[in-house]
Amino acid sequence: QVRLVEFGGALVQPGDSLRLSCAASGFPFNTSVLRWSRQAPGNQRELVASISEDGTLTHYVNFVKGRFTISRDNVKNMVFLQMNSLASDDTAVYYCNVRLGSTGQWGQGTPVTVAS
């Protein structure tokens, strides 16, 4: 059974940093590309970042480049998202996700609110 559990979301102020974590199980973690996505209120879910199986290749969407860093621990089966210089536009529910075959698997999400 595939399981993705995100945690670390919080209410923070603009300019603050936050680190999200996702614990994964039930699939071949070490051979899977992992992703973080987010969904802001009233918006569609959007990709934020992805990381290759061995962690050497990362991809970021433009609006987080230079501020967010995705990483993974293939021993502990975890993926992380370090978020710096947070702004109100980063307010969203953040999800880790993986595509297994033709099916996307998602966690329940962790909410991040950036407000002064």
N, C-alpha and C positions, 0 to 999 in steps of 0.2 A: 504494500500500500504506500503510494507516494505521499510524503508529508513534507510541507514547507511551513515553518513557523517563524514569522518575523517578530522582532521586538526591538525596543530602543527608541520608539517614537515618543515625542514629548512636546510640550509647549515651550518655545524658546523665543528670544528676542531677535530682531534683525541684527545681523552681523555675527551671531553666535554660531557655534559648531555643534554637530550631533553625529553620532555613529550608530547606524542601524546594523542589526545582525539578523541572519536567517539561518536556522538550523534545518538541515535537509536529511531525509531518510527515504528508503524504499525504492531507490533507483540507483543506477551506476553513476554516482556523483563525479568520480574522477574523469569520466569520459563524456561529461555533459557541459555544454555552454550554459552559463547561468546569467540571468538578467535581473535588473531592478527596473521596475516601472512605477508609475504613479498616476493617481487620478485625483484631480482637484474637484471641488464641488462644482457641479454643472458642466464639467468637461469630460471628454473621453479619456480613457486610459492611454498613457503614452509611455514609450520606452525612455528610460533615463540613461542606462549604461549596461554594457554586457562584458563578459570576461570569458576568455577561452578556457579549454579544459585544463590546461596546465598553468593558467594564470599569466602567461607571457604576453597575451594580446588583449587589449581593452578597447572599448569603443564608447564614446560619450556623445550625447546629443549636444548641439551647440549651446543651449542655454545653461548647461552645467559644466562645460569644459573649463578647466582651471580651478573649479570650486569643489567638485565631487571626485572621489576616488573609489573605484570598486576593487575589491580584493577577495581572495578566497583562501581557505585552509582545507586542503584535500586530505588531511589527516583527521580533522574534526568534522568534516563534511559541513562546513559553514561558509557563507558568503557575507561580505560586509559592504557597507556603503558609508564612507566618511564624507560628511557634508560640511563644508566651510562657507563662511560668508553668506549665511542663509538670509533670504529675503522673503517678503510676504508672498511673492509669487510661487515660492517653494511649498506653500501650504498645500498638503494633499495627503491621501493615504498611499503609503509606499508598499509595494508588493515585490517579493522575489518570485521568480518564475523560471520554468525550464520547459523546453519543448522535447517531448518524448515521442518520436515518430511524428505523427500528424496531430498530436494532441498537446495542447498547452496545459501545464499544471501550475497552479497558483496557490499561494498561501492566503491567509485571511487578511493580511495587511496590517500595517502599524501606522497610526495617524501622526503626522507632523504638522504642528501649527506654529507659524512664525508671526508674532504680533508683539507690538510694544505696549 
